[in-house]
Every structure is written in structure tokens, then in C-alpha cells.
């Protein structure tokens, strides 16, 4: 009955859901292993490292999750290149489905700020909101910076052949601080924007199910909905209601990820305050 009264439409296809699954697994793995090493002076860091089998095992696991990160980053770059070839660079970079920041995003940011204080209507978003684009590029450049410095630390002898020693020392600082920034951003800003904000609390399951209801699409992304109706593409995105097992899977995995992330942030802040 729910599927008949509330039609569903695809927002994410299976390829993007699998890639995001790789992001979730690798980021949680990197955060837990990396922070256990960075905060080895704290009791919780020692306990976490011990639970994984010790510092050496944590390092091996950290590198395994780094490989997963390089895999999804490479797959995503290949996907972008494919889109550029098929649609052309202008459409990919500046079309309505583009994640590239545009002048209208700045306008919608201020519209949203006015809306928060009751001074105007909410902005009418297309496929991506300004905070989703910010999330995307934060992860994109974070992976590039953390990944490159991580490779330097993984293979220091190789990079020492053509890099000054000071650069390798710099990579240690950049890798650790940027990783700490990434953990804070994902587990605070991204989690709030995606899951904990009003209207989505306590969990947005779309990345697991790939589907949104017609009502959600109309209310949250009216410009995308109207554009799809005008172009006749809306019906091509029609989907069945998510199966019960998929909804249960989304709840379990989503809540575990949020609890681990928020818990890790609390422990990090507690440790930093105590050591200050």
C-alpha cells in the first residue's frame, strides 16, 4: 500500500551506493585504526589498539583500508572521465546535475540563512544543495592530500630518493592533522547535514536504498523534480518501495556508523582537552 500511495524514485543507482559503501567501510576503518595510533597516549586509544591486536595489526589494517580508499577514488575518477566523454565537459561541470560549485550556491546559502531566522522562504534546490557540494569537495581533496602523504609515509625510502627529508617530516604532520580534520568534518558536519538535521533525524537511508519518495523529491529538491517532469525523465527513475530487509540493513549499518563516529569524536575531544 505504501508503494502505491507514495511512489518512489531512484536518487542513487547501485554503482554509487556500492562506492559509498566502500567510503563508509574504509573511512570508519581508517578513523579507528589511525586515531588509535595518534591517541596512543590515551587509555581509549590503547584499549582500541589492543582490541585490534596491537599497534602492528592496526598499521596493517590502516593500510588495507587505504587501499580500499584508493580503489573507490580511482573508480570515481574513471566515472567522471566517462561522463565527460559521453556528455561533454560543459554539461558535466556546469549542468544541473553537476557537483561543481556555482554562483547560485552562494545565493542559496544566504537564502537558507534568512530562512533559518524566519526572514524568507527556503531555497529551491536542484539535484545538489550547496552543503552537499561542500561535503563532496571536502572528501575529494581530503582523500588526495591524506592519500599522497600516506603513501610518502608508507614508502619513505622510495620517496627519500627524490624528496628532501624535510618534506617527509612535513608529510607526517600533514597526514595526521588532515586526518584529524577529516574525522571531525565527517563525524560532525557531514553527519549533521545528512542524518541529524531536522527532517532527516535520526537517519537518512537514501544512500542505502537509493530511493526517495515523490513527496521527498518535491519538497527537498523542487527544481530537480520540475526539471525531470518537464523533460519527461521522471518516469524513467520510477522505483519500487525498498524491501524490508534493505530498510533494516540501512538502519543497522547507519546507526552503527553514526554511533561509532560520534563516540570517536567525543573521545578525541576529551583527550585533547585533558592534554591541553
VORORO-570387 format. One line per 5 residues: number of its first residue (from 1); their letters; for each residue x, y, z of N, C-alpha, C. Coordinates in steps of 0.02 Angstrom, whole numbers, plus 32768, in hexadecimal, padded with zeros to 4 digits. Last residue first. Layout:
% VORORO-570387
NUM> A> X:Y:Z:X:Y:Z:X:Y:Z | ...
% end
This chain:
% VORORO-570387
276> XXXXX> 88E7:83C8:8548:88F4:8410:853B:8917:8430:8577 | 88BF:834B:8563:8906:8354:8556:8919:839D:854A | 8836:8359:8572:885E:8342:85AB:88A8:834E:85A1 | 8811:837F:84F2:8806:83AD:852A:8830:8399:8566 | 8831:830C:84AB:8853:834A:849B:884B:837D:84D3
271> XXXXX> 87DA:82AD:84E3:8822:82A3:84E8:8848:82E5:84DC | 875C:82E3:84C0:876D:82D8:8506:87B9:82D2:850F | 8765:82DE:8434:875F:831F:8456:8773:8318:849F | 876B:8251:8425:87A2:827C:840C:87A1:82BF:8430 | 86F1:8227:845A:8730:8210:8478:876B:823C:8463
266> XXXXX> 8698:8265:8401:8695:8275:8449:86D7:8262:846B | 86BC:8225:838A:86C5:826D:8390:86C5:8281:83DA | 8694:81A2:83A6:86DB:81B0:839B:86E9:81FB:83A2 | 8608:81B3:83AF:862E:819B:83E9:8678:81AB:83E2 | 85EB:81D8:832B:85DF:8208:8361:8606:81F4:83A0
261> XXXXX> 8613:815E:82EA:862F:819F:82D9:8628:81D2:8311 | 85C5:80FB:8325:860E:80F6:8327:862D:813A:831B | 8544:812E:8307:8559:8125:834D:85A5:8120:8353 | 8546:812B:8279:853D:816A:829D:8555:8164:82E5 | 8559:80A1:8260:8589:80D2:8248:8583:8114:826E
256> XXXXX> 84E6:806C:829D:8529:8057:82B5:855D:808A:82A0 | 8482:80A8:8250:8487:80B8:8297:84CB:80A4:82B3 | 849D:806C:81D1:849E:80B4:81DB:84A8:80C8:8224 | 848C:7FE4:81E9:84CE:7FFD:81D3:84D3:8048:81E0 | 8403:7FE5:8213:8438:7FC7:823C:847C:7FE6:8229
251> XXXXX> 83BC:8026:81AB:83B8:803E:81F0:83F4:8025:8219 | 83DE:7FD9:813B:83EF:8020:813D:83EF:803A:8184 | 83A5:7F5E:815F:83ED:7F63:8154:8404:7FAB:8159 | 831F:7F83:815E:833E:7F6C:819C:838A:7F71:8198 | 8310:7FA0:80D6:8304:7FD4:8108:8324:7FC2:814B
246> XXXXX> 8328:7F22:80A2:8355:7F59:8091:834D:7F93:80C2 | 82C0:7ED7:80D2:8303:7EC5:80E8:8335:7EFC:80D9 | 8250:7F16:8091:8259:7F1B:80DB:82A0:7F0A:80F2 | 827D:7F6F:7FFB:8269:7F32:801E:8277:7F38:8069 | 823C:800D:7FC6:8274:7FE5:7FE0:825B:7FA7:8005
241> XXXXX> 81C7:800E:7F3E:81D7:801D:7F84:8211:7FF2:7F9B | 820A:8024:7E97:81DE:8005:7EC9:81F2:8019:7F0F | 821C:80BA:7E36:8237:807F:7E58:8202:8063:7E87 | 823B:8123:7DAC:8209:8104:7DD8:8225:80C3:7DF5 | 8285:8162:7D50:82A4:8159:7D91:8275:8137:7DC3
236> XXXXX> 8236:8175:7CE5:826E:8147:7CDB:8292:8138:7D1C | 81E1:81D9:7D0F:81C8:8194:7D0F:81FF:8161:7D05 | 8231:824D:7CFA:821E:8237:7D3D:8209:81EE:7D3F | 824C:827F:7C7F:827A:824D:7C99:8263:822F:7CDC | 820A:82E7:7C41:81EE:82A4:7C38:821A:826D:7C54
231> XXXXX> 822F:8368:7C59:8257:8343:7C27:823C:82FD:7C1A | 81D5:838D:7CBD:81D5:83B1:7C7D:81F8:8389:7C46 | 81FC:8335:7D25:81B8:8332:7D09:81B6:8352:7CC4 | 827D:8361:7D3E:8273:831C:7D27:822E:8313:7D09 | 8261:83E4:7D6A:828A:83D9:7D2E:8281:8393:7D12
226> XXXXX> 8219:83CB:7DDF:81F9:83ED:7DA7:821F:83E4:7D66 | 827F:838A:7E2B:823F:8369:7E1C:821E:8389:7DE0 | 82E1:83EE:7E34:82F0:83AF:7E12:82B0:838C:7DFE | 829A:844D:7E7B:82B1:845E:7E38:82C3:841F:7E11 | 827F:840D:7EF7:8248:841F:7EC9:8260:842E:7E83
221> XXXXX> 82B6:83B3:7F5E:82D8:83C6:7F20:82A4:83D8:7EEB | 8262:83A1:7FCB:82A8:83AE:7FD7:82CD:83C8:7F99 | 81DE:838E:7F97:81EA:83BD:7FCE:8234:83D2:7FD4 | 81EA:8330:7F2E:81C8:8370:7F24:81DC:83A3:7F58 | 822C:82C6:7F6F:824A:82E6:7F35:822B:832A:7F28
216> XXXXX> 81CF:82A4:7FD3:8212:82BC:7FE5:8232:82E1:7FAB | 8164:827A:7F81:815C:82B3:7FAE:819F:82D0:7FC3 | 8199:820A:7F44:8188:8244:7F1B:8180:8282:7F46 | 8222:81C9:7FA5:81DB:81CD:7F93:81D0:820A:7F67 | 82BC:8184:7F68:8297:81B6:7F8E:824E:81B4:7F78
211> XXXXX> 833F:8107:7F6C:82FD:8120:7F58:82E5:8158:7F86 | 83AD:80C3:7F98:83B1:80E3:7F56:8372:8106:7F41 | 83C2:8085:8010:838A:806E:7FE6:838D:8089:7FA0 | 8436:80C7:803B:8432:807E:803E:83FA:8063:8011 | 8420:814B:802B:845E:8130:800E:845F:80E4:8010
206> XXXXX> 83A8:8160:8072:83A7:8161:8029:83E6:8142:800B | 838F:816A:80F8:83A0:8127:80DE:83A9:8126:8093 | 83B8:81D0:8176:83A5:81D3:812F:83BD:8193:810E | 8385:81D2:821D:83AD:81AF:81EA:838F:81BB:81A5 | 8332:8209:827C:8378:81FC:8290:83A3:81DE:8258
201> XXXXX> 8336:82A2:821E:8347:827F:825C:8318:8244:8267 | 8302:82E8:81B6:8324:82A9:81A6:8335:8281:81E4 | 82C1:8353:81ED:82A5:8337:81B0:82C5:82F5:819C | 8353:83A0:822D:830A:8399:822E:82EF:8381:81EA | 83E9:833A:8223:83C5:8378:821A:8379:836D:821C
196> XXXXX> 842C:82C2:8226:8414:82DD:8265:83EE:831E:825E | 8458:8299:81A3:842D:826F:81CD:840B:8293:8206 | 849A:8301:8159:847A:82C8:8139:8447:82A6:8165 | 84CB:8364:81AD:84AA:8377:816F:8482:833E:8151 | 8505:8312:8213:84CD:833E:8222:84A7:834F:81E2
191> XXXXX> 8568:82CC:81CC:8534:82A6:81EF:84F8:82D3:81FF | 85B7:8338:819F:8594:830D:816F:855B:82E6:8191 | 85E1:8371:821D:85BF:8398:81EA:8596:836B:81BB | 860F:82F8:8268:85E8:8330:8284:85BF:8351:824D | 8652:8298:8222:862A:8281:825A:8603:82BA:827C
186> XXXXX> 8695:82E4:81BF:8665:82B0:81AD:8636:82A1:81E6 | 86E6:833E:820D:86B6:8356:81DB:8680:8322:81CC | 8733:82EA:825E:8707:831C:827C:86D2:8333:824B | 8777:82A2:81FB:874D:827F:822B:871B:82AF:824B | 87BD:830D:81BE:878C:82E6:8197:875C:82C0:81C6
181> XXXXX> 8812:8336:8226:87E0:8365:820B:87A9:833F:81E5 | 885F:82C3:8231:8837:82D9:826A:8800:830A:8254 | 889A:82C6:81B3:886F:828D:81C5:8842:82A0:8200 | 88E6:833A:81BF:88B0:8338:818D:8880:82FE:819C | 893F:8310:8222:8912:8348:822F:88D7:8349:81FE
176> XXXXX> 8983:82A1:81E5:8960:829A:8224:892D:82D1:8230 | 89B3:82DA:816C:898A:829E:816B:8961:8298:81AC | 8A02:8346:8197:89C7:8351:816D:8998:8316:8170 | 8A68:8304:81E1:8A3C:8336:8201:89FC:833E:81D9 | 8A9F:82B0:817F:8A88:8294:81BE:8A56:82C4:81DF
171> XXXXX> 8AC7:830B:811D:8A91:82DC:810D:8A75:82BC:814D | 8B32:8349:815B:8AF5:836F:8150:8ABA:8342:8141 | 8B8E:82E2:8152:8B78:82F9:8194:8B37:8320:818F | 8B9A:82E4:80C9:8B7E:82A8:80E9:8B67:82B8:812F | 8BD2:8360:80B7:8B91:8353:8099:8B71:8315:80B9
166> XXXXX> 8C4E:8353:80F2:8C1E:8380:8112:8BD8:8374:80F7 | 8C95:8304:8099:8C7D:82E6:80D7:8C49:8310:80FA | 8C60:831D:7FEE:8C89:832F:8029:8C6B:8310:8068 | 8C47:8299:7F78:8C2B:82CD:7FA2:8C5A:82DE:7FDC | 8C81:822E:7F37:8C79:826C:7F11:8C57:82A4:7F38
161> XXXXX> 8C93:81CA:7F95:8CC1:81CD:7F5D:8CBB:820F:7F36 | 8C2C:81CA:7FEC:8C69:81ED:8002:8C9C:81F2:7FCA | 8BCF:8177:7FB3:8BC6:81BF:7FA9:8C03:81E7:7FBF | 8C05:80F9:7FDD:8BFA:8109:7F96:8BF6:8154:7F8C | 8C00:8105:8068:8C41:80FB:8046:8C3C:810D:7FFC
156> XXXXX> 8B77:8111:8087:8BA5:814A:8091:8BE7:8142:806D | 8AEE:80DD:8068:8B2C:80CC:8043:8B5F:8104:804A | 8A95:8113:80C3:8A94:80CB:80B8:8AD5:80B4:8097 | 8AA8:819A:80BA:8AB7:817A:80FA:8ABB:812E:80F3 | 8A7C:81AE:8037:8AC1:81C2:804A:8AD5:819F:808A
151> XXXXX> 89F9:8184:8043:8A27:815E:8019:8A70:816E:802A | 89C7:81EC:8092:89C8:81A8:80AC:89F7:817B:8085 | 89CB:8256:803B:89F9:8257:8075:89FE:8212:8094 | 8967:8228:7FE3:89AB:8234:7FCB:89DD:8234:8005 | 88F5:821D:8038:890F:81E4:8013:8956:81ED:7FFD
146> XXXXX> 88E0:829D:8068:88F1:8268:8098:890F:822C:8074 | 88C7:82DD:7FEA:88FD:82F3:8017:8912:82BC:8047 | 885B:8290:7FB2:8899:829E:7F8C:88D3:82AF:7FBA | 87FC:8292:8018:8818:8252:8002:8859:825D:7FDD | 87E3:831D:801B:87FE:82FB:8055:881E:82B8:8044
141> XXXXX> 87AA:8335:7FA1:87ED:8350:7FAD:880C:8330:7FEB | 8732:82E8:7FB6:875B:82E1:7F7A:87A3:82F8:7F88 | 86F8:8318:802D:8710:82D3:802A:8741:82CA:7FF0 | 86DE:839A:8004:8705:838F:8041:8722:8349:8041 | 868C:8385:7F98:86D0:839E:7F8B:86FB:8398:7FC9
136> XXXXX> 8617:8353:7FDB:8639:832E:7FA6:8681:8344:7F9D | 85F2:83B9:8034:8604:8377:804D:862E:8351:8019 | 85D1:841B:7FD4:8608:8427:8003:8621:83E5:8020 | 8564:83DE:7F9A:859E:83EC:7F71:85DB:83F8:7F9D | 8510:83DF:8007:8524:839E:7FEB:8561:83A7:7FBE
131> XXXXX> 84FB:8466:801B:8522:8441:804F:8536:83FC:8036 | 84B2:848B:7FA9:84F6:84A6:7FB2:851D:847F:7FE6 | 8463:83F8:7F62:8463:8436:7F89:84AA:844D:7F92 | 8439:83B1:7EC6:8469:83B6:7EFD:8461:83F9:7F20 | 83CB:83BB:7E70:83E1:8379:7E85:840F:837D:7EC2
126> XXXXX> 838C:8452:7EB3:8389:8422:7E7B:83A5:83E0:7E96 | 8329:84AA:7F2E:8365:8486:7F17:8356:845B:7EDA | 82F5:853E:7F5B:82DC:8507:7F31:8318:84E3:7F12 | 8301:8577:8005:8318:8575:7FC0:82FC:8538:7F9C | 8272:85AD:8065:82AB:8580:805C:82C0:8580:8013
121> XXXXX> 8247:865D:8076:8239:8617:8066:8279:85EE:8060 | 8276:86C7:8105:8269:86B9:80BF:825C:866F:80B4 | 8293:86D6:818A:8293:8712:8161:8287:8705:8117 | 82A8:8674:81ED:8264:8688:81DB:825E:86C6:81B1 | 8327:8649:81FC:830F:867B:822D:82CB:8697:821A
116> XXXXX> 8335:85F1:8192:8340:85D8:81D6:8324:8608:820B | 8329:8644:8123:82F2:8616:8133:82F8:85FD:817B | 83A6:867F:8121:836B:86A9:812F:832F:867E:8143 | 83EF:860C:8102:83FC:862F:8140:83C2:865D:8153 | 83BB:85F1:8083:83B0:85C1:80B9:83BC:85E1:80FD
111> XXXXX> 83EA:865D:803B:83A2:8652:8040:8392:8624:807B | 8472:8646:8044:8456:867F:8068:840A:867B:806D | 8476:85D0:7FF5:8491:85D0:8039:8472:860A:8062 | 8446:85FC:7F7B:841C:85D0:7FA3:8434:85C9:7FEB | 84B4:864A:7F51:8472:8669:7F5A:8446:863E:7F87
106> XXXXX> 8512:85E6:7F46:851D:861C:7F76:84DB:863F:7F85 | 84D9:859C:7EDF:84E2:857D:7F20:84EE:85B1:7F57 | 84DE:85EA:7E6F:849C:85E2:7E8F:84A3:85C1:7ED4 | 8563:85DE:7E43:854D:861B:7E64:850A:8613:7E89 | 8597:8535:7E70:8582:8567:7E40:8569:85A5:7E65
101> XXXXX> 85FE:84A5:7E82:85DF:84E1:7EA0:85D1:8515:7E6B | 85D6:840D:7E31:8602:8447:7E32:85DF:8483:7E51 | 8583:83A6:7E20:8597:83B3:7E65:85C7:83EE:7E6A | 84FD:83AC:7DA9:8543:83B3:7DBA:854D:83C0:7E05 | 8480:83A6:7D74:8494:836D:7D9E:84DC:8374:7DB8
96> XXXXX> 8478:8416:7D22:844F:8414:7D5F:8461:83DB:7D8E | 8524:843A:7CEB:84DF:8425:7CE1:84B9:8422:7D23 | 85AA:8452:7CF9:857C:848A:7D06:8533:8478:7CFC | 85F3:83DB:7CE5:860B:840C:7D16:85D6:8440:7D29 | 85A9:8393:7C87:85BE:8372:7CC5:85D1:83A5:7CFA
91> XXXXX> 8597:83F0:7C1F:855D:83D3:7C41:8570:83B5:7C84 | 861E:840A:7BFD:85F2:8440:7C13:85B6:8425:7C3A | 8657:838F:7BD2:866D:83AE:7C11:863D:83E4:7C2A | 85E8:830C:7B9A:860E:8349:7B8E:861E:836C:7BCF | 85AE:8290:7BA7:8583:82CB:7BA9:85A6:830C:7B97
86> XXXXX> 8613:822E:7B94:85CF:8223:7B7B:85A7:8263:7B75 | 8687:8265:7BD0:8689:824B:7B8B:8643:8246:7B6D | 8657:8282:7C50:8672:82B8:7C26:8673:82A3:7BDD | 8637:8202:7C7E:8602:8234:7C74:8619:826C:7C47 | 86B9:81CA:7C85:8686:81AD:7C58:864E:81DF:7C4A
81> XXXXX> 86EF:821A:7CE9:870C:821C:7CA5:86DA:8200:7C73 | 86A0:81EF:7D54:869D:8235:7D3E:86B7:823B:7CF7 | 86C7:8169:7D5E:8681:8179:7D50:867B:81C1:7D36 | 874C:8178:7D81:873C:8158:7D41:86F4:8167:7D2D | 873C:81B0:7DFF:875C:81D7:7DCB:874C:81BA:7D86
76> XXXXX> 8701:8140:7E3F:86DB:817E:7E38:86F9:81AA:7E01 | 8769:80E4:7E3B:872A:80D4:7E1A:8701:8114:7E0E | 87C6:8128:7E8D:87D5:811A:7E47:8796:810B:7E1F | 8781:8126:7F06:8794:8166:7EE8:87A3:815D:7E9E | 8776:809F:7F20:8738:80C3:7F10:8748:8108:7EF2
71> XXXXX> 8803:8081:7F2D:87D8:805E:7EFC:879A:8087:7EEC | 8830:80CE:7F95:884C:80DB:7F52:8820:80BA:7F1C | 87E4:808E:7FFA:87D9:80D5:7FEA:87F4:80E5:7FA4 | 881D:8010:7FFC:87D6:8016:7FEA:87C6:805E:7FD6 | 889B:8037:802B:8895:801A:7FE8:884D:801E:7FD0
66> XXXXX> 8878:805F:80AB:8893:8091:807D:888E:8078:8035 | 8857:7FE7:80E5:8820:8017:80D8:8837:804F:80AA | 88DB:7FB5:80EA:88A7:7F92:80C4:886E:7FC2:80B3 | 8917:800F:8141:892D:800D:80FB:88FB:7FE8:80CF | 88D4:7FEE:81B6:88D1:8032:819D:88E4:8034:8153
61> XXXXX> 88FB:7F6B:81CA:88B5:7F79:81BA:88AE:7FBF:819C | 8982:7F84:81E9:8971:7F5B:81AF:8929:7F68:8199 | 8972:7FD0:825E:8994:7FED:8224:8983:7FC6:81E4 | 8935:7F73:82B2:8911:7FB0:82A1:8930:7FD1:8263 | 899C:7F18:82C1:8960:7F03:829D:8938:7F40:8287
56> XXXXX> 89F3:7F69:830C:8A08:7F4F:82CA:89CC:7F39:82A1 | 89AA:7F83:8382:89BA:7FB9:8355:89CE:7FA1:830F | 8929:7F03:83A1:8968:7F26:83AC:8977:7F59:8376 | 88AD:7ED0:8389:88E6:7EA2:8386:8929:7EC3:838F | 8843:7F21:839F:8850:7F0F:8359:888C:7EE0:8351
51> XXXXX> 884C:7F36:8426:8812:7F10:840D:881C:7EFA:83C5 | 88BC:7F89:842C:88C0:7F45:8447:8888:7F19:842C | 8884:7FFD:83F6:88BC:7FDD:83D4:88C3:7F95:83EB | 8824:8017:8459:880F:800B:8414:8846:7FE7:83ED | 8877:802E:84C9:8845:7FF7:84CA:8831:7FE5:8483
46> XXXXX> 88BE:809D:849E:88E2:805F:84AE:88B3:8023:84AD | 8855:80F7:8491:887E:80E7:8457:88A4:80A7:8461 | 8827:80FF:8514:87FB:80E2:84E2:8821:80D1:84A2 | 8898:813B:8556:8881:80F7:8567:8855:80D7:8532 | 890C:818F:84E9:88CD:818F:850E:88B8:8147:851E
41> XXXXX> 8979:8180:849A:8986:8196:84DF:8947:8193:850A | 894B:8166:841C:8964:812D:8443:8972:813F:848B | 890C:81B2:83BB:88FC:81BE:8402:8911:8182:842D | 893B:817D:8344:8948:81C4:8353:893D:81D3:839D | 890A:80FA:834B:8952:8106:834A:8963:814E:835D
36> XXXXX> 8882:810D:834B:889F:80E4:8381:88EA:80ED:8384 | 8872:8154:82D6:886C:8179:8315:8886:8150:8350 | 8886:80EC:8277:88B2:8126:8279:88AF:814B:82BC | 881E:8090:8293:8865:807B:8297:8893:80B7:829E | 87AD:80E4:8285:87B7:80BD:82C2:8801:80A8:82C9
31> XXXXX> 87BF:811E:8204:87B7:8148:823F:87C7:8121:827F | 87C6:80AF:81B0:8800:80DC:81B5:87FB:8107:81F4 | 8745:807A:81C4:8780:8052:81D3:87BE:807E:81DC | 86F4:80E3:8199:86EF:80CC:81DE:872D:80A5:81F2 | 8721:80E6:8113:872B:811F:813E:8726:810C:8188
26> XXXXX> 8700:8067:80E0:8746:807C:80E2:8750:80B6:8112 | 8673:8065:80F0:869D:8031:810D:86E5:804A:8115 | 864B:80D9:80A8:8638:80CF:80EE:8668:809E:8110 | 867F:80C1:8027:8693:80FC:804C:8686:80F2:8097 | 8639:804E:8004:8682:804A:800B:869D:8085:8032
21> XXXXX> 85BB:8088:7FFD:85C8:8053:802E:8612:804A:803A | 85CF:80D9:7F90:85C6:80F9:7FD1:85CF:80C6:8009 | 85D7:8075:7F2F:8610:80A1:7F3B:860B:80C3:7F7F | 8555:8042:7F38:858E:8016:7F47:85CC:8041:7F57 | 850E:80B2:7F0F:8503:8097:7F51:853B:8069:7F67
16> XXXXX> 8539:80C2:7E8D:8549:80F6:7EBD:853E:80DD:7F05 | 8504:804B:7E55:854C:805A:7E51:8560:808D:7E86 | 8479:8052:7E65:849F:8021:7E8C:84EA:8030:7E8C | 8447:8101:7E6C:8448:80BE:7E4F:8479:8092:7E76 | 83E9:8171:7EC8:842B:8154:7EBF:8424:810E:7EA1
11> XXXXX> 8363:818C:7EB5:8391:81C5:7EBC:83D9:81AD:7EB1 | 82D1:814E:7E6D:8318:8144:7E7B:833C:8186:7E81 | 8235:8162:7EC3:8260:816F:7E89:82A9:8166:7E9D | 8193:8126:7EF2:81DA:812E:7EFF:81FF:813B:7EBD | 80EF:815F:7F21:811E:8144:7EEF:8166:8153:7F03
6> XXXXX> 8083:813C:7F92:80BF:8167:7F91:80F2:814A:7F60 | 8020:80E2:7F7A:800D:8126:7F8D:8047:8156:7F8B | 806A:806F:7F58:8038:8088:7F2A:8026:80D1:7F3A | 80C0:8055:7FC2:80DE:8061:7F81:80AC:807F:7F50 | 8062:803D:8027:808E:8078:802B:80AC:8089:7FE7
1> X> 8029:7FC4:8000:8000:8000:8000:802B:803F:8000
% end
